Each structure stands twice: as C-alpha cells, then as structure tokens.
Amino acid sequence: MKARYEQDRRQVEQTLSTCFSTRGFPFDGLLEAMEYSLLAGGKRIRPVLVLEFCRAAGGAPESALPIACAVEMLHTYSLIHDDLPCMDDDQLRRGKPTSHVKFGEWKALLAGDALQAEAFGTILRCKLPAERKAACAEILSGAAGIDGICGGQYLDLDGEGRALTEEMLTDIHGRKTGALLVAACQMGVAAAGGTEEQMESAGLYGAALGLAFQIRDDLLDELGTEEQLGKPIGSDRSEGKTTFYTLYGAERCQEMVTKLTEAAKLHAGTFSDSEFLNWLADYLADRTN
C-alpha cells in the first residue's frame, strides 16, 4: 500500500511541476512565489484521496489528476494565507521559510489569491465531462468558502484567547481542516461519475479522517519536534488557542484518533476495494509529521 501511495504522490508532484513552469511574463515573480509553496513538498494527502476515491468509485485515476492538482492548489493557497502576519504569523512551513518571509507579504498574498483562482480554472479546463467538472467545482467552492476554510479560519482567529468547548472546536476544524479532506474524497467520486451512496460514504470517511487528522496535529504540536514537523511546535498554545490537547490531554486524544480512524474505515467499506483507504486511515493516525 505504501508503494501505491508513493506512486500516486509522484504522479501528483510531476503534474504540479508543470502547472506554472512557463516563464517569460511580466508577472514571473508571481509564478515563482506560487511554485515555491506549491512544490514545497508535503504528504499530498488530499490529491491522493482524489485519485483513490476515483479508483474506488470505478473511474480511471489518471483522468482525475487535474482535479487532484486543483485540490492541492487550493490547499496551498490556504497555507500561504494561514501563515501571513495578520493570521498566524508563522515563519516556517514544511521546513522552509514561509511565503511572506521569502517574498514579502504582498507577493505572498497574491500568490495565494492566484492559486485559489487557478484551482477552479484547472478543474474547468480539464477533459472530464462537463457535468463532472461542474460537480467538482461546486464541491470545492463549498470547501473553500464560508462553510469551509474561510469560515473555519474566521472562527479560529476569533476564538483566540477564549476557552472553547469541544463542540466549538469541532466546528472550527470541521471547516478549516475537515472540509477540504471531505471535498477531496467526494471530488474523486464525482470525477468517476459515482453514485449518491458512494458520495455520501466518501464524505463520512473524509469527515472522520479530517477530525482524526486535526487531533493528531494537536498532539504533534505539543509532543513532536520542530525537525519532525518542519515548523515551530507549541505555536497554538503560545497564541492562546484552545486545542483538543489542552481540552483532553494526550491519552484521551489518542483514544479519539483511534475511534475516528475506525469510523473512517467503516465508511470505506461501502466501496468494493477499500484496502487502500483503510491503510491510509491507519497511516495518518500514526504519522509523526
């Protein structure tokens, strides 16, 4: 399964490397800033989910590569903006200086804006049937907007310095982290022309995976190392944010990750070939970065 994951990841990396590689424009500096963050590495979990849910729903994963790249473009935009001084003001991302540190704030801001727009352009220009492209674009817009990343980021920043309940924290991260993972799963099904039952199961898998992912992140932010994570540790605590770790501690958080991972695997059972999806859920539950 690890070899299959690496194959998917390499396909995505190769395709992403060609998206903005052409030079000779007055705005080459913008393309450079976009590529800097887009090609900075990472696990590429979201695009891999697109490819694998397309496969699980009976489609050809190669046909969903543009959709997978679009998800990663939108994810990268969200990271660039999340790191800005007016947001979390982070200096490192994936072991490298963040975009605004490398290029300055205004270039970073525009790089994020452009990546968000190009994510939708990449979907709408691809060769999938029109109804499948429209479905993917609609799913992604929901994950990006007020019910997704932007709404979650607002609630996250608005909640700094205040004690949040589990319900409030789950709502924040269901939008900020979970929404794009759900979208990646459902866009894979949409790219394959899958059934409503498959779409629902993909969403439930993504939601359980997303919450487990966030709780694991909170654990690593307290118990990991800067070398492992490629970014400073303890940043949420220093900013006065409530996390699952501050609410429950390490042992309870790990129990929650295990329970959510099993829930994700249960929903994967809707698909005739769920072996990879089960493996991925376990792999993310045990990750160290």
N, C-alpha and C positions, 0 to 999 in steps of 0.2 A: 504493500500500500504506500509506503514511503517513496518508492521509486515512481509510482503513478503520480503522487503529489508533486514530486520534483519535476516530472515531465510536464505537467500542467503549468507549474510555475515558470519553467523555462520558456514554454510557448508564449506565455503572457509577457515575460520580460523581453523576448525577442520582438514581439509585435509592438509593445510600448516604445521600444528603442527607435522605431521608425516613424512614430506619430508626429513628432515635431523636429525631425532631424534636418530638414531642409533649411539652408541659410541663404543669406544674400538680400535680406529685407531690412528696411529701416528699423524694424522692431526686433532685430536679432537678440537684443538684450532681454526682451520679454521671453522669447523662446528658450534662451539659456536658463533663465530663472525657472521656467516651467519644467524643463527637463531635469534640472538639478534636484528638485524634490520628487518628481515622478519616477526617476531612475535611481533613487537613493537606496533601493533595496526593500527589505521588509518581507513578511511572510506571504504576502499576496493571497491572504485567506479569502477575501471577497471575490476576486476574479476566479479563483479555483472553485469556489462554491457555484458560480455561474456555470462553469464548464461541466461540473459534476452533476448538477441538477438537470442540466440539459441532457446529459447522457442518461441519467436515471429516468427521465421522462420520455425517453425514446428518440431523442434528437442526436444529431452529429455535433460533438463538442466544438469542432473546428468552425462550424457555422456561427457559434456563439462567441467567438474570440473578440469581435468588435464590442459586443455587449460587456464582456469581461473587462476589456480595457476601459470602457466608459465608466464602469463602477470604480475602477482604481483611480481614474482621473478625478472623479467626484470625491472619493475618499482623500486623495492627496490635497485637493483644494481645502477640505475641511481641516486637515492637519496644519496647513500653512496658516490659515486664519486663526486656528486654535492657539498657535504659538505666538501670535502677534502681541506686542506690548499692551495693547488695550484689552486683550483677552487673558491668556495665562502667562504671557511674557516668558516663554521658555527659550533657552539658549542652545539646547541640543535636541536633535531628533535623529534617531537611528545612528547615533554615534557621530553625527556631523553637525556643524553649525546650522541653526535653523535658517529658513529663507530670509527673514528680515535681518538677521545678523550678517549673512553672506552678501546680500544685495541691497539692503536698505528697506525701510518699511513700505514705501510707495510701490517699489517693484514687486515686493512680496505680495502686497495686496492685489495688484493687477495680475500677477501670476495665478493666484487663487481664483480670481474672477474669470480669467480666461479658461482655466482648466474646467471650471464648472460649466461654462458655455459649451466648450468643446466636447464634454461628456455627452451632452444631448445631441450635438452635431454628429458625433461618431455613431450613435445609435441610428439616427435618421438617415444617414448616408450609407448604411450597410446594406447588404444584399438580401436580408431576410424579407419575407412577405410583409406588405405594408401593415397588416393588422397585428402582426407580431412585433414589429418595430414600435407601433403606437402603444401597444400594451407595455412594452419595456420602458418606454419614455414616461408613461403615466406612473408606473411603479416607482421609477427613480425620482420623479418630481415629488411624489409623496414622501419619500425618504429624505429628501433634501430640505423640504420647506418647514412650515410651522408645526406640522405633526411629526417631523423628523429632526434632522441635525440642528437646524436653526432654532426651532422651539426648544430642543434639549439644551443647546448652548445657552440660550437666554435663561432658562430655569437654573442651570448650573451656576452661572455667574451671579444671578440674582440671589442665589441661596448661600453665597459665601458669607462666612461669619455667623450663620444661623444654624441652629440644631434642626436637622431634618429627620423625618420619620422614614421607616423602611418604604412605606408607600410612596412618599415624595421622591426618595432616592431611586426607586424602581422606575417611576415615571420619567425622571430625568434621563436615566441611562437607557430606558426603553426607546427613547427618542434619539439621544446623542450617539449611542453605540449600537443599540439593537436594530434600529430602523434600517440601517444600510445593510446589515447582515441578513435581515429578513428580505429586503429588496433583492439582494444578490441571489438568494435561493429562488425566489419567485420569478426573477428575470430569466433564470436558467430554464425554468418550466415554461415560461412564456415564449422563449426563443425556440423551444422544441414543439410548441403548439400543444402543450399538455392539457390534462383535464382539470376541472374545477377541484376535484378531490386531491389531485396532486398539488395544485396551487395552495390549497388550504394546509396540507401536511407540510409543504415546504416552508410556509410562513410560521407554523408552530415550531418546526425544527429550528428555524432561524431565530425565533424569539427566545427559546430555551438556550440555544447556543450563545446568543448575544448577552444574556444576563449572566450566564456562567463565565463568559469571557471577561465581562466587567468586574465581577467579583474576584476572579483570578488576577486581573490587573491591579485591583486594590491590595491584594495580598502581596504581589510582587513589588508594588510601590513602597511597601513597608519592610519587606523581608528580603528583597532582591538586592543586587548591586548595580551601580552605575554602568559597570563594564557589561553586565548581562543585558541590561535594558537599553543601553545606548542613549540614556537621558538621565537627568538627576532623579534620585529617589527621595521620597518624603515630600514631594512638591505639593501634593494635595493637602497634607496636614499643615504645611507652612502657610498655605493660603487660607486656612480656616475652613476647609471644606469637610462636610460630613461624608464619610465613605462607609462601605459595608464593613471594612476592617474596624473603623472606630466605633461602629454600632455593635459589632458582634465578636470581634477578635478572630484569631487565626483558625481555631478549631471549628467554630461554627461556620465560618466562611468556607472552609474546605468541605464540610458536610453539604452545604448549599450547592457548591460546584458539582459535587458527585451526584446529587439528586437531580439537578438540572441537566447534567450530561446524560443521565439515564432517560430523562423525559425526551430529550432530543432524539436519542436512539429509538425510542418507542415510536415517534412520529416518522422517523426514516423508514420504519417497517412497512409503510404504505407502498413503497417502491419495490419492485421485484428484485432489484440489485441494490441492496443497502449496505453492503460490506464496507465500501469506501467511506460512506457518510458516517457509519458507526466508528470506524477507525479515526476519522478526522475529529469527531467529538471527543474521543478519549485523548487524542494527541494534544488538542488545545487545552484540555483540563489539566494536563501535566506539564504544560510549557513553562520555560524558565525565562522567557523574554517576550 
